[in-house]
Amino acid sequence: MTVTVRPLDDATYLRLGAGATIPLEQAPAWDAFDDAVPGRTPWRRLGAWEGEELVALASFTHLRGRGFRYLWAKHGPVWLAEATAARERALRAALVEHVRAADRGLVFVRLHARHPAPDLRELLQTVTYDRTVVLDLTPEEEQILAWMKKRGRRDVRKALRDESMLPTEETGLTREAFRELYQVLVETGGRDGFGISDERVYWTMLDSLGPEHARIFVTRREGRVLAWGLVTVNGDYATYYYAASSAEGRKSGAADLLVWHMATALRASGVRTFDLMGIDSPRAPQLTGVRDFKTKFSEEIAEVDGAWDVPVHPARYAALVAALGAKRRLVAGVRAVRGRLGR
């Protein structure tokens, strides 16, 4: 099986992808975010053909690490034909050849794949997921509620009865107003043990993507922020990108009310698929903590294509893996010594 790849301009890319579900990160609208973040730039949009048949589309971001450069097709490629193991391998082979010819300084390509293969490597950095919870917003609200697990329906109904909590959409808020939300994210990260980025990263995402593609929802009680979520939207597809809740919010079920409000508001604006964005699996044990919360909103768990690294220059990629491994061992050793010293 042979696949060829060719660059596409934005208009052609969108025309060829008409009718397909294109995640925001694979759409031209994502370029505004890439352009606004240091170390990131839009690279190219490519089409992949098997003979005369267009089988996939992919949009790539160029990223700079510490001493290396790579490409990432986040949530891509977008398959227009069945993503068989052979077709995936053929596309990656053509892509590596194309990238190597275009820019010999690129060390690897990060993309998503369904089938394990010898050319795929675990991610050099960051966490991927290959299981998620997806809410179908097509039916009426009562049916969406009925499709939840029993505890999901119970928790949503309980939260709806608490008239002290008010869920609203605050898309278009000011930078100053966002600082209040960010402090709740800081609290969430400290409590649940995960790292967060600087405030400007989240604000840049909101500001660059704009209200059409980045929406903010908040649950408050007497003006206090109990929970909030950032949702990205492209066409009729939405993703629950970031979330935070205060200690008071967790005790009150504010996040349950928030998810229900987001689902109904998104449905009213034409969204038909709402991805809660990742739960744990053998490849992503770090996401165990969100499983109980997200899975109560659906009886089904969706299998999705996880991200993988594909070396363009295998020797250089292997050197990066070795260097990163040495750095992690050094950091772990320093922490162990500090722990023994009681620091």
C-alpha positions as CSV (number, residue, x, y, z in Angstrom):
1,M,0.0,0.0,0.0
2,T,1.4,3.4,-1.0
3,V,0.2,6.8,0.3
4,T,1.3,10.2,-1.0
5,V,1.0,13.5,0.9
6,R,0.6,16.9,-0.5
7,P,0.4,20.4,1.1
8,L,-3.0,22.1,1.0
9,D,-4.1,25.7,1.4
10,D,-6.8,26.5,4.0
11,A,-9.7,26.7,1.5
12,T,-8.9,23.4,-0.1
13,Y,-8.3,21.7,3.3
14,L,-11.7,22.9,4.5
15,R,-13.4,22.0,1.3
16,L,-12.0,18.4,1.3
17,G,-12.9,18.0,4.9
18,A,-16.5,19.2,4.6
19,G,-18.7,16.7,6.3
20,A,-16.0,15.2,8.5
21,T,-15.7,15.9,12.2
22,I,-12.6,18.1,12.5
23,P,-11.3,18.8,16.0
24,L,-10.4,22.4,16.6
25,E,-6.7,21.6,16.8
26,Q,-6.9,20.3,13.3
27,A,-8.8,23.3,12.0
28,P,-7.3,26.6,10.6
29,A,-8.9,28.4,13.5
30,W,-6.3,26.8,15.8
31,D,-3.5,28.8,14.0
32,A,-4.4,31.9,16.1
33,F,-3.4,30.1,19.3
34,D,-0.2,28.7,17.8
35,D,0.7,32.2,16.5
36,A,0.1,33.7,20.0
37,V,2.3,31.2,22.0
38,P,6.1,31.5,22.0
39,G,7.8,28.5,20.6
40,R,4.8,27.4,18.5
41,T,3.8,28.2,14.9
42,P,1.5,26.7,12.3
43,W,3.4,24.5,9.9
44,R,1.4,22.9,7.1
45,R,-1.8,21.3,6.3
46,L,-1.5,18.0,4.3
47,G,-3.8,15.7,2.4
48,A,-3.0,12.0,2.1
49,W,-4.0,10.1,-1.0
50,E,-4.1,6.4,-1.7
51,G,-4.0,6.4,-5.5
52,E,-6.9,8.7,-6.4
53,E,-8.7,8.4,-3.0
54,L,-8.2,11.0,-0.4
55,V,-7.9,9.0,2.9
56,A,-6.8,11.6,5.5
57,L,-6.2,15.2,6.3
58,A,-3.7,16.6,8.9
59,S,-2.7,20.0,10.3
60,F,0.6,20.4,12.0
61,T,2.0,22.7,14.6
62,H,5.8,23.4,14.7
63,L,7.1,23.4,18.2
64,R,10.5,24.2,19.7
65,G,11.8,22.2,22.7
66,R,15.1,22.7,24.5
67,G,17.5,22.1,21.7
68,F,15.2,20.3,19.4
69,R,12.2,20.9,17.1
70,Y,9.3,18.7,16.2
71,L,5.8,18.7,14.6
72,W,2.5,17.8,16.3
73,A,-0.8,17.0,14.6
74,K,-2.9,17.2,17.8
75,H,-6.0,15.0,17.4
76,G,-4.9,14.2,13.8
77,P,-4.9,12.9,11.3
78,V,-8.5,13.2,10.5
79,W,-9.4,10.0,8.7
80,L,-11.8,10.1,5.7
81,A,-11.3,6.4,5.0
82,E,-10.9,3.4,7.4
83,A,-7.8,3.8,9.5
84,T,-6.4,0.3,9.0
85,A,-3.0,-0.7,10.4
86,A,-1.5,-0.8,6.9
87,R,-3.0,2.5,5.9
88,E,-1.7,4.2,9.1
89,R,1.8,2.8,8.5
90,A,1.8,3.9,4.8
91,L,0.7,7.4,5.8
92,R,3.5,7.7,8.5
93,A,6.1,6.5,6.0
94,A,5.0,9.1,3.5
95,L,4.8,11.8,6.2
96,V,8.4,11.1,7.5
97,E,9.7,11.3,3.9
98,H,7.8,14.6,3.3
99,V,9.0,16.1,6.6
100,R,12.6,15.0,6.1
101,A,12.7,16.7,2.7
102,A,11.0,19.9,3.9
103,D,13.1,20.5,7.1
104,R,16.0,18.3,8.1
105,G,16.1,19.9,11.5
106,L,12.8,18.3,12.6
107,V,13.6,15.4,14.9
108,F,10.1,13.7,15.2
109,V,6.5,14.0,14.4
110,R,3.8,13.5,17.0
111,L,0.4,12.3,15.8
112,H,-2.4,9.9,16.8
113,A,-2.7,6.3,15.8
114,R,-5.1,3.4,16.4
115,H,-2.9,0.5,15.9
116,P,0.4,-0.3,17.7
117,A,3.4,-0.5,15.4
118,P,7.2,-0.7,15.5
119,D,7.7,2.9,14.3
120,L,5.6,4.4,17.1
121,R,7.3,5.5,20.3
122,E,5.8,6.5,23.7
123,L,5.7,10.3,24.0
124,L,9.0,12.0,24.9
125,Q,7.1,14.4,27.1
126,T,3.4,15.1,28.1
127,V,0.5,12.7,28.7
128,T,-1.8,11.3,26.1
129,Y,-5.1,9.4,26.5
130,D,-6.8,6.7,24.5
131,R,-10.1,6.5,26.4
132,T,-12.6,9.2,27.0
133,V,-16.3,9.9,27.7
134,V,-18.3,11.5,25.0
135,L,-21.8,12.9,25.5
136,D,-24.3,12.7,22.5
137,L,-26.2,15.9,22.6
138,T,-28.5,15.0,19.7
139,P,-31.5,13.9,21.7
140,E,-33.8,15.9,24.0
141,E,-32.4,16.9,27.4
142,E,-34.4,14.3,29.3
143,Q,-32.9,11.5,27.1
144,I,-29.4,12.8,27.7
145,L,-30.1,12.6,31.4
146,A,-31.5,9.1,31.0
147,W,-28.4,7.9,29.3
148,M,-26.2,8.8,32.3
149,K,-25.4,6.3,35.0
150,K,-27.8,6.2,37.9
151,R,-25.3,8.2,40.2
152,G,-24.8,10.7,37.4
153,R,-28.6,11.4,37.2
154,R,-28.8,11.5,41.0
155,D,-25.9,14.0,41.4
156,V,-27.2,16.3,38.6
157,R,-30.7,16.4,40.0
158,K,-29.4,17.0,43.5
159,A,-27.2,19.9,42.2
160,L,-30.2,21.3,40.3
161,R,-32.2,21.4,43.5
162,D,-29.6,23.6,45.3
163,E,-30.9,27.0,44.5
164,S,-27.8,28.7,46.1
165,M,-25.7,27.6,43.2
166,L,-25.9,29.5,39.9
167,P,-24.3,28.1,36.7
168,T,-23.8,30.7,33.9
169,E,-21.7,31.2,30.8
170,E,-19.1,33.9,31.2
171,T,-17.5,33.7,27.7
172,G,-15.9,37.0,26.8
173,L,-14.9,37.8,30.4
174,T,-12.0,40.3,31.0
175,R,-8.5,39.4,31.9
176,E,-9.1,40.7,35.5
177,A,-12.1,38.5,35.8
178,F,-10.2,35.5,34.6
179,R,-7.6,35.9,37.4
180,E,-10.3,34.9,39.9
181,L,-10.9,31.7,38.0
182,Y,-7.2,31.0,37.7
183,Q,-6.9,31.1,41.5
184,V,-9.4,28.3,41.7
185,L,-7.3,26.3,39.2
186,V,-4.2,26.9,41.4
187,E,-6.2,25.5,44.3
188,T,-7.3,22.5,42.3
189,G,-3.8,21.7,41.1
190,G,-2.4,21.9,44.6
191,R,-5.2,19.7,46.1
192,D,-5.2,17.1,43.3
193,G,-1.4,17.0,42.7
194,F,-1.2,18.0,39.1
195,G,0.9,20.8,37.5
196,I,-0.7,23.8,35.9
197,S,0.6,26.4,33.4
198,D,1.1,30.1,33.9
199,E,-2.1,32.1,33.8
200,R,-1.1,33.7,30.5
201,V,-1.3,30.3,28.7
202,Y,-5.0,29.9,29.5
203,W,-5.8,33.5,28.9
204,T,-3.9,33.4,25.5
205,M,-6.0,30.5,24.5
206,L,-9.3,32.3,25.3
207,D,-8.2,35.5,23.8
208,S,-6.7,34.1,20.6
209,L,-9.4,31.6,19.8
210,G,-12.2,34.0,20.6
211,P,-15.8,33.3,21.8
212,E,-16.7,31.3,18.8
213,H,-14.1,28.6,19.6
214,A,-13.3,29.0,23.4
215,R,-16.2,29.3,25.9
216,I,-16.1,29.7,29.7
217,F,-18.7,28.4,32.1
218,V,-18.8,29.0,35.8
219,T,-20.9,27.8,38.8
220,R,-21.1,30.4,41.6
221,R,-22.6,30.7,45.0
222,E,-23.2,34.3,46.3
223,G,-20.7,35.4,43.8
224,R,-18.0,33.0,44.8
225,V,-16.5,30.7,42.1
226,L,-17.2,27.1,43.0
227,A,-16.3,25.5,39.6
228,W,-15.5,26.5,36.1
229,G,-14.7,25.0,32.8
230,L,-13.1,26.0,29.5
231,V,-14.7,24.4,26.4
232,T,-13.4,24.5,22.9
233,V,-15.8,24.3,20.0
234,N,-15.5,23.7,16.3
235,G,-18.7,23.3,14.4
236,D,-20.9,20.8,16.2
237,Y,-18.0,19.3,18.2
238,A,-17.0,20.5,21.7
239,T,-14.2,19.5,24.1
240,Y,-14.0,20.0,27.9
241,Y,-10.5,21.3,27.8
242,Y,-9.8,22.6,31.3
243,A,-11.7,22.4,34.6
244,A,-11.3,23.6,38.2
245,S,-13.3,23.5,41.4
246,S,-12.8,24.9,44.9
247,A,-13.1,22.8,48.1
248,E,-16.5,24.3,48.7
249,G,-17.5,23.5,45.1
250,R,-16.4,19.8,45.4
251,K,-18.6,19.4,48.5
252,S,-21.6,21.1,46.9
253,G,-21.6,19.2,43.6
254,A,-20.9,22.4,41.7
255,A,-19.0,20.5,39.0
256,D,-22.0,18.2,38.3
257,L,-24.2,21.3,37.9
258,L,-21.5,22.8,35.6
259,V,-21.3,19.8,33.3
260,W,-25.1,19.7,32.9
261,H,-25.3,23.4,32.3
262,M,-22.5,23.2,29.7
263,A,-24.1,20.3,28.0
264,T,-27.5,22.0,27.7
265,A,-26.0,25.4,26.6
266,L,-23.8,23.7,24.0
267,R,-26.7,21.7,22.7
268,A,-28.8,24.9,22.4
269,S,-26.1,26.5,20.3
270,G,-25.8,23.6,17.9
271,V,-23.2,21.3,19.4
272,R,-24.0,17.7,19.0
273,T,-20.9,15.9,20.5
274,F,-19.3,16.9,23.8
275,D,-16.0,15.2,24.6
276,L,-15.1,15.3,28.3
277,M,-11.5,14.7,27.2
278,G,-9.8,11.7,28.7
279,I,-9.9,9.1,31.4
280,D,-7.3,6.6,32.6
281,S,-6.1,3.5,30.7
282,P,-2.9,1.4,30.9
283,R,-1.2,4.2,28.8
284,A,-2.6,7.0,31.0
285,P,-2.7,5.8,34.6
286,Q,-2.2,9.5,35.7
287,L,-5.9,10.1,34.8
288,T,-7.3,7.7,37.3
289,G,-8.5,10.5,39.5
290,V,-11.0,11.8,36.9
291,R,-12.5,8.4,36.0
292,D,-15.3,8.3,38.6
293,F,-16.4,11.9,37.9
294,K,-16.5,11.7,34.1
295,T,-17.9,8.2,33.7
296,K,-21.0,8.9,35.7
297,F,-22.3,11.1,32.9
298,S,-22.4,8.1,30.4
299,E,-22.8,4.4,30.4
300,E,-20.2,4.1,27.7
301,I,-16.4,4.7,27.5
302,A,-15.1,5.6,24.0
303,E,-11.8,4.3,22.7
304,V,-9.9,6.9,20.8
305,D,-6.6,7.1,19.0
306,G,-3.7,8.0,21.4
307,A,-0.8,10.2,20.5
308,W,2.6,8.7,19.6
309,D,6.0,10.0,18.5
310,V,7.3,9.0,15.1
311,P,11.1,9.6,14.7
312,V,12.1,11.4,11.6
313,H,15.8,11.1,12.6
314,P,16.0,7.9,14.8
315,A,19.5,8.5,16.1
316,R,18.8,12.0,17.2
317,Y,15.5,11.0,18.7
318,A,17.2,8.2,20.7
319,A,19.7,10.7,22.0
320,L,16.8,12.9,23.2
321,V,15.2,9.9,25.0
322,A,18.5,9.1,26.7
323,A,19.1,12.7,27.7
324,L,15.6,13.1,29.1
325,G,15.9,9.8,31.0
326,A,19.2,11.0,32.6
327,K,17.6,14.3,33.6
328,R,14.7,12.5,35.2
329,R,16.9,10.2,37.2
330,L,19.0,13.1,38.4
331,V,15.9,15.0,39.5
332,A,14.6,11.9,41.3
333,G,17.9,11.4,43.0
334,V,18.1,15.0,44.2
335,R,14.5,14.7,45.6
336,A,15.4,11.5,47.4
337,V,18.4,13.1,49.0
338,R,16.4,16.1,50.1
339,G,13.8,13.7,51.5
340,R,16.4,11.9,53.6
341,L,17.7,15.2,54.9
342,G,14.2,16.4,55.8
343,R,14.2,19.3,53.4
